[in-house]
Amino acid sequence: MPTSDEEFTWTAKGGFHEGITTEAVVPSTPPSGLSFRYDVIVIGAVFADLTAARDLAFRGKKVLLVEARDRIGGRCWTAEVGDATKMELGGTRVHWQQPHVFSELQRYDLAHFQETVAFLENGEFMVKESRSHPARVQDSAEGQFIMERLEGLMEKFFNVDGQGGRSSPDYLELDKLSLADRISQLDGCGQEEMSMLSAHPASFYGVSPEKVSFAEVLHTHALCNFDPAMMEIATMRYKIARGTTAFARANLDDDKGAQIFGSPVTSSTQTGGKFPDYPVTVTLEDGNQFVSRFVISTIPINVISSITFEDAYRVTRDILRQN
């Protein structure tokens, strides 16, 4: 199995090793199989890119997919460590509340899941409320009671409009609030309840409550039918049994277009030509250039500044001005 240049592994027995084994690494199309002109160039190899490239190829378009990393999947990929144990590095959980994702899983017969549950039936678990408190054992019934209590607190947390967050006209004001700001607005919450509210939603994002946008949490709540219990189920329970990389590979294997991996894009230039000409020139870090009629880009916001988009929106801008 191939190894990605990203990440590393360390074990007490084997020590430190650069790279990590994953089926997400796939070879590029050889130079002899590449062209200079394409109907569409897709920048990136996350699920949106893979699906777009596949569907365009199905419709007879000539497509080139370009990815800076040496692998597919973006922030969702599966590594194999030790004795072929599958480990998800990034986005993991799926749910039928994500209808487009679930449709694709069914398409590739991947709708088989490993289920994570908060409390095993008749199980016990260790609880340590703070560093100053000793650890103690709780049973599943007590744990379930805590979760039900938390759901009640979350309903209060989201109720910014008297309707559970369903119809808030002041969304621009809400967008200014952090998770911590919203919690400070709640009346009648003790320290323990405030700690529960701070820790639970913030755990979805991996940063402190002061850095989490309340509007983003409210958005997730809306996508989960405004049901705090559904938030837990939809975001933390179901993991693809064969791994997210198996999902990405299924999409890629259906793509009959060309692919280039390990090649960051440095610029995308729109020359001013019009369809059916090839008005877009995409330049790679190694100096290679390709032209296309259209470009699809899903470059993450934190790296988009590394690509120069010259006149990328000129045509749209001119149309808007004319109308």
Long-range contacts (C-beta under 8 A, 24 or more apart in sequence): 1-80, 2-26, 4-69, 4-70, 4-71, 4-79, 5-70, 6-69, 6-70, 6-71, 7-79, 7-89, 9-81, 11-82, 20-79, 20-81, 20-89, 21-79, 21-80, 21-81, 22-71, 22-77, 22-78, 22-79, 22-80, 22-245, 23-78, 23-80, 23-245, 23-246, 23-249, 24-71, 24-72, 24-73, 24-77, 24-78, 24-245, 24-248, 24-249, 25-70, 25-71, 25-261, 26-71, 26-72, 26-249, 26-252, 26-259, 26-261, 27-261, 28-259, 28-260, 28-261, 28-262, 28-263, 29-258, 29-259, 29-260, 33-258, 34-64, 34-258, 34-260, 34-290, 35-62, 35-64, 35-258, 35-290, 36-289, 36-290, 36-291, 37-62, 37-278, 37-290, 37-291, 37-292, 38-62, 38-63, 38-64, 38-258, 38-290, 38-291, 38-292, 38-293, 39-63, 39-292, 39-293, 39-294, 40-64, 40-292, 40-293, 40-294, 40-295, 40-296, 41-65, 41-66, 41-280, 41-282, 41-290, 41-292, 41-294, 41-295, 41-296, 42-66, 42-295, 42-296, 42-297, 43-265, 43-268, 43-282, 43-295, 43-296, 43-297, 43-298, 43-299, 43-307, 44-74, 44-297, 44-298, 44-299, 45-69, 45-71, 45-72, 45-73, 45-74, 45-248, 45-252, 45-259, 45-261, 46-73, 46-74, 46-75, 46-76, 46-298, 47-73, 47-74, 47-76, 47-101, 47-104, 47-247, 47-248, 47-251, 48-298, 49-296, 49-298, 50-248, 50-251, 50-252, 50-255, 51-104, 51-251, 52-296, 53-255, 53-257, 54-251, 54-252, 54-254, 54-255, 56-257, 57-255, 57-256, 57-257, 58-254, 61-257, 62-257, 63-255, 63-257, 63-258, 64-257, 64-258, 64-259, 64-260, 64-290, 64-292, 65-255, 65-257, 65-258, 65-259, 65-260, 66-259, 66-260, 66-263, 66-265, 66-282, 66-284, 66-290, 67-259, 67-260, 67-261, 67-262, 67-263, 68-262, 68-263, 68-264, 68-265, 69-261, 69-262, 70-261, 70-262, 71-261, 72-245, 72-248, 72-249, 72-252, 72-261, 73-244, 73-245, 73-248, 74-300, 76-244, 76-248, 77-244, 77-245, 77-248, 78-243, 78-244, 78-245, 78-246, 86-243, 88-239, 88-243, 88-244, 90-244, 91-244, 92-239, 92-240, 92-244, 93-234, 93-235, 93-236, 93-237, 93-238, 93-239, 94-238, 94-239, 94-240, 95-233, 95-234, 95-235, 95-237, 95-238, 97-223, 97-224, 97-225, 97-230, 97-234, 98-234, 104-247, 104-251, 105-240, 105-247, 108-247, 108-250, 108-251, 110-240, 110-241, 110-242, 110-246, 110-247, 110-250, 112-240, 112-241, 112-242, 113-238, 113-239, 113-240, 113-241, 114-238, 114-239, 114-240, 114-241, 115-237, 115-238, 115-239, 116-236, 116-237, 116-238, 116-239, 117-237, 118-143, 118-147, 118-232, 119-143, 119-144, 119-147, 147-232, 149-196, 150-196, 150-200, 150-228, 151-228, 151-229, 153-189, 153-193, 153-196, 153-197, 154-197, 154-200, 154-201, 154-228, 154-231, 155-228, 156-186, 156-189, 157-182, 157-183, 157-186, 157-197, 157-201, 158-218, 158-221, 158-226, 158-228, 160-218, 164-226, 165-218, 165-221, 165-222, 165-226, 166-222, 166-226, 168-218, 171-215, 174-214, 174-215, 174-218, 175-213, 175-214, 175-215, 177-213, 177-214, 177-215, 178-209, 178-210, 178-211, 178-212, 178-213, 178-214, 179-209, 179-210, 179-212, 179-213, 179-214, 179-217, 180-208, 180-209, 180-210, 180-212, 181-214, 182-214, 183-209, 204-235, 260-284, 263-288, 264-306, 265-299, 265-307, 266-306, 266-307, 266-308, 267-307, 267-308, 267-309, 267-310, 268-295, 268-297, 268-307, 268-308, 268-309, 268-310, 268-312, 269-308, 269-309, 269-310, 269-311, 270-310, 270-311, 270-312, 270-314, 270-315, 271-311, 272-311, 272-314, 274-315
